[in-house]
């Protein structure tokens, strides 16, 4: 039995529906990431699990017990917010100890729990300092430590790294993954950053407009997106999309007319697409220079030389931007035409309803 179950969860504010009847099961010890654009409902969903928002409809079940009517403190969860929300006049020790003081635990138990959490988070040398003397990453670790000391069944993280700079975000991602390994606890993490989702999650839940678009492992979503939205959201740089028309199908392959870019024959068993509008998808990192199974000649408008790889931005017919990523520092420059190719098995195809055709 799953540790957390969401059964037909709905949330409305007046006549405005925010969460539209979703179902999800999360197993004990999983690291699950809710990802999606701003306003898709991911933070609202997390707050409902925490008990900070009422549920309009459906049932939230933790360890086989419905918690819809339980206050947050009785749910066995701990939440880490985007804001550190630390008390500036208290030491690190007292900030971490605060929820245990509220529960009126004995002083020796408070000290034991704080010391253990501080050691895990490498804060044991900072316990007497105040938050104002700490870096952003250290303050976030204090906020996480305040959650750890409660020994929750489930940790909830609401975009906890968004206030940090890029280098600190990278470091904290690693620390959170190590923390998950150490504690073995269930963690649910909300972010709009798909890089965080890809690097941290056992399971990703992609949300849009209060619905679940796809649930799966990071590589499942990357390699086999269910629709064009998931394909565009998972992966960085984003997937390229080229509009076309399926002009023939023979039961084994589809021939797609891509306009000025020519025609491409893809190994797909989807005869029903003949005569329909389709969209070809190709990830920038799946492009290579020179001739290949399908080759296009493009003139980059912008070339980014980043050392480990090079990214080009070119204009397609119709003014769409085509992004390509190449390893190292190939001889590419702006306004100099280059032949770029991809293999047929790297191509994705989507029908007129933006659903993937595998």
SESEMI-449821 format. One record per residue (C-alpha): x, y, z. Coordinates in nm, 3 decimals, always signed. Each point is the difference from the previous one (the first is absolute). Layout:
SESEMI-449821
       X       Y       Z
       X       Y       Z
...
end
This chain:
SESEMI-449821
       X       Y       Z
  +0.000  +0.000  +0.000
  +0.129  +0.346  -0.092
  +0.103  +0.231  +0.283
  -0.183  +0.297  -0.154
  -0.308  -0.022  -0.220
  -0.182  +0.284  -0.170
  -0.349  -0.109  -0.103
  -0.191  +0.226  -0.241
  +0.142  +0.313  +0.166
  -0.174  +0.323  -0.097
  +0.057  +0.359  +0.102
  -0.204  +0.305  -0.094
  +0.002  +0.361  +0.109
  -0.358  +0.107  -0.060
  -0.083  -0.085  -0.361
  +0.366  -0.031  -0.096
  +0.128  -0.360  -0.013
  +0.369  -0.037  +0.093
  +0.037  -0.378  +0.036
  -0.225  -0.213  -0.222
  -0.051  -0.342  +0.159
  +0.346  -0.159  +0.003
  +0.119  -0.339  +0.126
  +0.350  -0.096  +0.114
  +0.176  -0.264  +0.209
  +0.339  +0.061  +0.160
  +0.192  -0.289  +0.153
  +0.198  +0.024  +0.321
  +0.351  +0.132  -0.059
  -0.069  +0.148  -0.345
  +0.132  +0.340  -0.108
  -0.286  +0.146  -0.206
  +0.019  +0.334  -0.179
  -0.302  +0.204  -0.108
  +0.107  +0.212  -0.296
  -0.185  +0.237  -0.227
  -0.034  +0.364  -0.101
  -0.101  +0.270  +0.247
  -0.370  -0.017  +0.083
  -0.044  -0.369  -0.085
  -0.105  -0.087  +0.360
  +0.310  -0.181  +0.127
  +0.051  +0.213  +0.314
  -0.374  -0.004  +0.074
  +0.007  -0.380  -0.017
  +0.298  -0.013  +0.235
  -0.176  +0.232  +0.246
  -0.307  -0.226  -0.004
  +0.218  -0.301  +0.085
  +0.151  +0.204  +0.282
  -0.340  +0.107  +0.131
  +0.056  +0.369  -0.071
  -0.280  +0.005  -0.261
  -0.340  -0.167  +0.030
  -0.096  -0.267  -0.254
  -0.308  +0.083  -0.208
  -0.051  -0.363  -0.100
  +0.172  -0.336  +0.021
  +0.209  -0.169  +0.265
  +0.361  +0.029  +0.122
  +0.116  -0.325  +0.161
  +0.325  -0.040  +0.196
  +0.085  -0.349  +0.130
  -0.355  -0.121  -0.070
  -0.155  +0.286  +0.199
  -0.200  +0.283  -0.152
  +0.153  +0.329  +0.116
  -0.243  +0.246  -0.160
  -0.125  +0.116  +0.338
  +0.328  -0.026  +0.190
  +0.198  +0.316  +0.082
  +0.352  +0.025  -0.147
  +0.171  -0.093  +0.327
  -0.189  -0.333  +0.012
  +0.084  -0.114  -0.354
  +0.358  -0.112  +0.056
  +0.138  +0.237  -0.261
  +0.255  +0.283  +0.008
  +0.018  +0.279  -0.257
  +0.292  +0.210  -0.121
  -0.104  +0.324  -0.170
  +0.156  +0.220  -0.266
  +0.061  +0.257  +0.273
  +0.233  -0.121  +0.276
  -0.240  +0.143  +0.264
  +0.267  -0.005  +0.272
  -0.022  +0.199  +0.323
  +0.283  +0.257  -0.023
  +0.030  +0.043  +0.379
  +0.044  -0.373  +0.064
  +0.312  -0.211  -0.042
  +0.020  -0.276  -0.259
  -0.056  -0.250  +0.281
  -0.317  +0.172  +0.121
  -0.135  +0.045  -0.354
  +0.035  -0.372  -0.058
  -0.133  -0.082  +0.345
  -0.305  +0.226  -0.024
  -0.255  -0.260  -0.125
  +0.115  -0.238  +0.273
  -0.044  +0.271  +0.265
  -0.355  +0.048  -0.127
  -0.058  -0.374  +0.048
  +0.144  +0.037  +0.354
  +0.258  -0.273  -0.043
  +0.255  -0.043  +0.283
  +0.317  +0.206  -0.038
  +0.225  -0.304  -0.034
  -0.214  -0.135  -0.287
  +0.003  +0.342  -0.167
  +0.379  +0.018  +0.021
  +0.039  -0.354  -0.129
  -0.217  +0.060  -0.306
  +0.156  +0.336  -0.084
  +0.353  -0.137  +0.036
  -0.077  -0.292  -0.232
  -0.160  +0.227  -0.263
  +0.284  +0.253  +0.026
  +0.258  -0.272  -0.060
  -0.187  -0.128  -0.307
  -0.021  +0.356  -0.139
  +0.355  +0.099  +0.102
  -0.131  +0.273  +0.229
  +0.147  -0.129  +0.326
  +0.259  +0.280  +0.005
  -0.268  +0.265  -0.062
  -0.251  -0.082  +0.273
  +0.075  +0.310  +0.210
  -0.006  +0.243  -0.292
  -0.301  +0.203  -0.107
  -0.151  -0.022  -0.352
  +0.134  +0.344  -0.096
  +0.357  -0.132  +0.010
  -0.070  -0.291  -0.235
  +0.008  -0.033  -0.379
  -0.317  -0.067  -0.197
  +0.083  -0.367  -0.034
  +0.066  -0.034  +0.374
  -0.330  +0.171  +0.083
  -0.184  -0.242  -0.227
  +0.171  -0.289  +0.178
  -0.123  +0.139  +0.333
  -0.355  +0.008  -0.141
  +0.041  -0.362  -0.114
  +0.143  -0.092  +0.340
  -0.307  +0.145  +0.167
  -0.204  -0.246  -0.207
  +0.230  -0.297  +0.066
  -0.017  +0.025  +0.379
  -0.373  -0.069  -0.009
  +0.064  -0.350  -0.142
  -0.280  +0.040  -0.256
  -0.140  -0.278  -0.215
  +0.013  +0.226  -0.306
  +0.209  +0.307  -0.087
  -0.159  +0.269  -0.217
  +0.221  +0.253  -0.181
  -0.156  +0.304  -0.168
  +0.263  +0.142  -0.241
  +0.261  +0.012  +0.280
  +0.294  +0.091  -0.227
  -0.153  +0.278  -0.209
  +0.152  +0.277  +0.216
  +0.355  -0.132  -0.043
  +0.249  +0.086  -0.272
  +0.084  -0.255  -0.269
  +0.311  -0.142  +0.172
  -0.178  -0.040  +0.335
  -0.303  -0.160  -0.166
  +0.228  -0.261  -0.154
  +0.169  -0.068  +0.334
  -0.332  -0.020  +0.186
  -0.146  -0.242  -0.256
  +0.285  -0.238  +0.077
  -0.049  +0.050  +0.375
  -0.373  -0.074  -0.024
  +0.066  -0.317  -0.198
  +0.256  -0.110  +0.258
  -0.248  +0.083  +0.276
  -0.263  -0.216  -0.168
  +0.245  -0.291  -0.014
  +0.094  +0.048  +0.365
  -0.353  +0.031  +0.140
  -0.183  -0.228  -0.243
  -0.311  +0.213  +0.053
  -0.274  +0.080  -0.248
  +0.058  +0.341  -0.156
  -0.231  +0.206  -0.220
  +0.164  +0.294  -0.172
  -0.162  +0.282  -0.196
  +0.191  +0.193  -0.265
  -0.045  +0.170  -0.336
  +0.364  -0.083  -0.082
  +0.004  -0.316  -0.211
  +0.378  -0.040  +0.058
  -0.071  -0.045  +0.372
  -0.274  -0.247  -0.086
  +0.222  -0.205  -0.233
  +0.296  -0.018  +0.237
  -0.179  -0.063  +0.330
  -0.315  -0.203  -0.061
  -0.077  -0.369  +0.014
  -0.335  +0.095  -0.152
  -0.109  +0.320  -0.171
  -0.358  +0.127  -0.014
  -0.045  +0.252  -0.283
  -0.291  +0.236  +0.063
  -0.190  +0.242  -0.219
  -0.312  +0.201  +0.088
  -0.087  -0.216  +0.302
  +0.042  -0.332  -0.181
  +0.269  -0.267  -0.014
  +0.145  -0.018  -0.352
  +0.238  -0.292  +0.065
  +0.150  -0.193  +0.292
  +0.321  -0.200  -0.028
  +0.373  -0.020  +0.054
  +0.212  +0.288  -0.135
  +0.130  -0.210  -0.291
  -0.349  -0.131  -0.081
  -0.124  +0.355  -0.041
  +0.310  +0.105  -0.193
  +0.002  -0.295  -0.240
  -0.374  -0.067  -0.038
  -0.205  +0.313  +0.074
  -0.374  -0.058  -0.025
  -0.069  +0.331  -0.169
  +0.155  +0.313  -0.142
  -0.033  +0.194  +0.324
  +0.205  -0.254  +0.199
  +0.253  -0.021  -0.284
  +0.044  +0.377  +0.005
  +0.021  +0.025  +0.379
  +0.244  -0.284  +0.065
  +0.346  +0.058  -0.143
  +0.233  +0.299  -0.019
  +0.033  +0.161  -0.250
  -0.362  -0.062  -0.096
  -0.102  -0.240  -0.277
  -0.033  +0.139  -0.352
  -0.339  -0.035  -0.173
  -0.054  +0.007  -0.377
  -0.350  +0.003  -0.147
  -0.073  -0.241  -0.282
  -0.256  -0.219  -0.173
  -0.011  -0.378  -0.015
  -0.032  -0.066  -0.373
  +0.005  -0.381  +0.003
  +0.011  -0.306  +0.225
  +0.065  -0.364  -0.089
  -0.052  -0.176  +0.333
  +0.369  +0.016  +0.090
  +0.109  +0.354  -0.081
  -0.138  +0.351  -0.031
  +0.112  +0.255  -0.255
  -0.022  +0.355  +0.133
  +0.024  +0.315  -0.211
  +0.194  +0.267  +0.190
  -0.046  +0.271  -0.262
  +0.323  +0.175  -0.102
  +0.200  -0.247  +0.211
  -0.104  -0.294  -0.220
  -0.167  -0.331  +0.088
  +0.096  -0.251  +0.267
  -0.099  -0.367  +0.029
  -0.041  -0.118  +0.360
  -0.039  -0.355  +0.133
  -0.350  +0.030  +0.146
  -0.306  -0.227  -0.022
  -0.270  +0.267  -0.010
  -0.195  -0.021  -0.327
  -0.278  +0.216  +0.145
  +0.229  +0.305  -0.022
  +0.004  +0.002  -0.381
  -0.117  +0.340  -0.119
  +0.019  +0.155  +0.348
  +0.206  +0.284  +0.141
  +0.282  -0.122  +0.224
  +0.298  +0.146  +0.185
  +0.354  -0.134  -0.010
  +0.204  +0.039  +0.319
  +0.377  -0.021  +0.032
  +0.210  +0.079  +0.305
  +0.292  +0.244  -0.051
  +0.250  -0.246  +0.150
  -0.096  -0.264  -0.257
  +0.131  +0.211  -0.289
  +0.345  -0.052  -0.153
  +0.198  +0.177  -0.270
  +0.032  -0.138  -0.352
  -0.215  -0.238  -0.205
  -0.231  -0.251  +0.170
  -0.331  -0.183  -0.034
  -0.176  +0.337  -0.015
  +0.199  +0.314  -0.071
  -0.095  +0.367  -0.006
  +0.217  +0.297  -0.084
  -0.042  +0.292  +0.239
  +0.168  +0.335  +0.048
  +0.042  +0.072  +0.373
  -0.110  +0.344  +0.119
  +0.169  -0.050  +0.336
  +0.281  -0.235  +0.104
  +0.074  -0.057  +0.370
  +0.345  -0.146  +0.067
  -0.024  -0.140  +0.354
  +0.317  -0.209  +0.012
  -0.146  -0.342  +0.067
  -0.250  +0.049  -0.282
  -0.121  +0.247  -0.261
  -0.362  +0.109  -0.054
  -0.130  +0.149  -0.323
  -0.327  +0.184  -0.063
  -0.122  +0.005  -0.360
  -0.317  +0.122  -0.170
  -0.224  -0.252  -0.174
  -0.249  +0.087  -0.276
  -0.294  +0.156  +0.183
  +0.230  +0.183  +0.245
  +0.017  -0.284  +0.252
  +0.332  -0.032  +0.184
  +0.194  -0.325  -0.030
  +0.249  -0.079  +0.278
  +0.290  -0.242  -0.042
  +0.255  -0.110  +0.259
  +0.339  -0.145  -0.095
  +0.280  -0.136  +0.216
  +0.316  +0.207  +0.038
  +0.085  +0.297  -0.222
  -0.072  -0.084  -0.365
  +0.074  +0.253  -0.273
  -0.332  +0.181  +0.003
  -0.063  +0.370  -0.038
  -0.293  +0.233  -0.048
  -0.141  +0.033  -0.352
  +0.218  -0.287  -0.129
  -0.221  -0.285  -0.132
  +0.056  -0.341  +0.157
  -0.139  -0.346  -0.073
  -0.168  -0.147  +0.309
  -0.144  -0.351  +0.026
  -0.181  -0.244  +0.226
  -0.078  -0.370  -0.008
  -0.356  -0.115  -0.062
  -0.023  -0.182  +0.333
  +0.071  +0.329  +0.179
  -0.309  +0.167  -0.148
  -0.328  +0.041  +0.189
  -0.337  +0.035  -0.170
  -0.322  +0.157  +0.125
  -0.346  -0.006  -0.156
  -0.240  +0.291  -0.051
  -0.112  -0.030  +0.366
  +0.365  +0.025  +0.111
  +0.004  -0.362  +0.119
  +0.316  -0.203  -0.053
  +0.009  -0.261  -0.275
  +0.243  -0.273  +0.111
end
